[in-house]
């Protein structure tokens, strides 16, 4: 189970894994600042269709405004000394969109059974996309966007035993 918490302004991002307490009951502890968040429960139930949907979570009384995204101009990001580049993306709604990440000579470690994870939400934090690599030895992720618009991408890679999260904003066209 993946439990994704994202602030309404898309600035705060948490990829959590609740622990099972008993049948049908899970728990996770995460300190959060006051504000408005969207929670996505990402599960794959046996023999059932399921699509993660946003669940409103209000912490305290201070509401967080919705995001107003602008496409990135800088596609190379550095987190704690590890650099990742999202190669040029031609994102078209309704088509498979490859997200190719250049690791600059570093080899990410396996994290939750893959070389990385990518979580994407639209500007309104309503559409949720979770993508795994195209193959077990690849840092290419094939995403599918149903609508045009602005999307925030969080690419997660594990280096030296630590998870590094690289945020990107891209525009999906018609």
N, C-alpha and C positions, 0 to 999 in steps of 0.2 A: 504494500500500500504506500502510495505517495500522497502526502498531505502538503499542498502548496498554499502558502499564505502570501498575498501580494497586497500592498497598500493601494488605495484608490488612485494615488498619484503615480503609481508604478515605480516608486523609489525604493521601497522596502520589499525584499524578496526572501522567502524562507522555503526551503525544500526539506520537509521533515518526514520522518518515518515513525508513526505511532506504534506503540507496543500493545499487543493483545493482552487484555486483562481477563476476559472471559468471552465466551461465544457472543459475537456481535458487538463487543465493547472494546474500544481501543483508547489509549491515553498518550498524550504528548505534552510536554512542558516546554514553553517558549516564552521568554520575556518579550513583551511588546510595548512600544510607546503608545500613548493615547492616540487614537485615530480610527479611521474607517479602513477595513480590509475586506478583500474577497478571499474566500477559502475554497479550494478545489480539492475534492476527494477523488483521487485517481486510483481506481481499482478495476480489476477484470473479473467480474463474477462468472462462475461457471454456467454455461448454457443460457446466458442472459445478455441482452443488449444493454449497454450502459454508456452514457456520454457524460463526462464531468461537466458540471454547471457551477456558476459562482454562487456561493453562500455568503451573505453579508455577515460580517463580524465587526461589531462596534466595541472598541476598547475605550472606556471613559466617555466623556461628553464631547470632546473635540473632534469634529468631523473633518475628514480629509477630502479635499476636492478631487474631482476626476482629473486625469492626465490630459495634457495637450502636447502631443508628441511631434517632434520634428526629426526627419530622417538624419541619421548620422552622416557626417562628412569624414570622420576618422574611423577606419575599419580595423586598426591595430590597437589592441588594448594590452596593458601590462597590469598584472595583479601579483603583488608580492614577488617581483622579480621574474615572473613567468609571462612571456609574451605570446599572444594568440592573435591571428588576423583572420577575419571573415572575408574571404575572397569575394570579388564583385558578384552581386546578386541581381538577377533579373527576375523579380517576383511578380507573377501573373496569377490573379485569382482563378481558381478552377484547374490549375495545372500543377504538376509535381515540380517543386522548387528545390534544387539541391543547395544546401548550405555547406560549403566547403571551408573547413578551418585549417589554416596553416599553423603548425605548432613550432615553427622556427627551429627545427632540429631536435626538439624535445619529444620524448615519447610519453604520452600520458599513461598512467597506471589504470588498470581495470577498476571501475567503480560501479557497484551494483550490477556486475555482469557485462559491462560494456566499457568502451574507451571514453565514453562521455554521455551526457544527457543534455537535451535542449528542451526548454520550456518556453512557450510563446503565448502571449495574450494580445488581444487587440486593444486599441486605445481606451475603450470603455471597460476593459477587464471583464468582458462577457464571453468571448470566444477563447477557449483554452486548447492548446496543442502541445502534446508531449511527444518528442521524437527521439528515437534511438539511432545509432549509427547504421549506415546502409549495410555494413558487414562488420564482423568481429575485429578486423584489423584496420578499420577506416575511421577517419574523423570527418566524414561526409554524412550529412543528415538530410533525408528527403522529406520536406514538409509539404503540406497541402493546405492552402488558404482558401476558404470558401467565399470570402468577400474581399473587395478592394479596401484599402485603408492603411492606417498606420499601426504597426505592431512592434511590441518590445520583445526581444529575444534574450534569454539568459542561457548562455552556454556554460556547462559545468564540466571541468576536467580536473582529474586528480594528479597532482605532482608531489613527490616526496611525502606521500601519506596525507596530504592536505587537499581539500576540495577548493578549487578556485572558480569563481563565478565571473563570467565576462558578459556585461550587458551591451546590447546593440539595439538600435531602432532602425527599422526599414519600412519602406512604403511598398505596399502591394498594389499593383495597377490592374485595371480591367483587361 
